[in-house]
């Protein structure tokens, strides 16, 4: 084997080994993040996860943590998305969130990039997971109509 090819191979393997394993384990929620999550999901019941949601109905995005996004459709419906891996810096809410999606839906596997508002440099990159709908239960309390 040519010395240059051997050197290139050894250098490549060394660089890969130096990178180490990326820890994609989500960090526990802070007290503030837990409060945001509880406020948005309180009184709502989780439904069956879906792969896509309409982009038009999910205009209000709430960044809970580096791996949890909420899409508020209305006061009664919120979709929770646990990203496939943590997106470093997402929770800071400083960067612009750019979605790479096809068509008029946000879908599992779509890419989100964080872009610094000042420099325009790309920061964290992550992929959406399933969307879990949380809906308010309908009340059938007839006493409110008797007043």
C-alpha positions, 0 to 999 in steps of 0.5 A: 500500500502506498505510504500516502494512502496509508497515512490518509487511512490512519489520519481518517480513522484517528479523526473518527475516533477523536470525535467519539460517540455523540450523546443523544440522550435528552437532558432532564427538563429544568424546572422552568421547562417543566412548567412550560410543558405542564402549562401547555398540556394541562387538562389535555389528554394524549392521543395517538401519535401521527406522522404529519400535521398541517403546516397551516394549523400549527403556526404557534411553535413553543420551544420547551427544551433542546428535544421537545417542541410544541405546536399549538393549533388552538386552546384545545389542541397542542401537538408535542414533538420529541425530536429524534435527537437533541438539537443543541441550542433550541431551548435558548430561543435565540436562533431562527428555526428554519424547517426543511419540509416538502409540501404543506405539512410538517412530518416526521423526519423533516429537518430543522436548522437553527440559524444565528440571527446576527451571523447567519451561521447554522447551529444545531440541526435536528429531525422531527419525531412523531406528533402526539396530539393533546386535546382538551376533553369535552365537558358535558357539565350541564349545570353551567347551562342551568345558571 
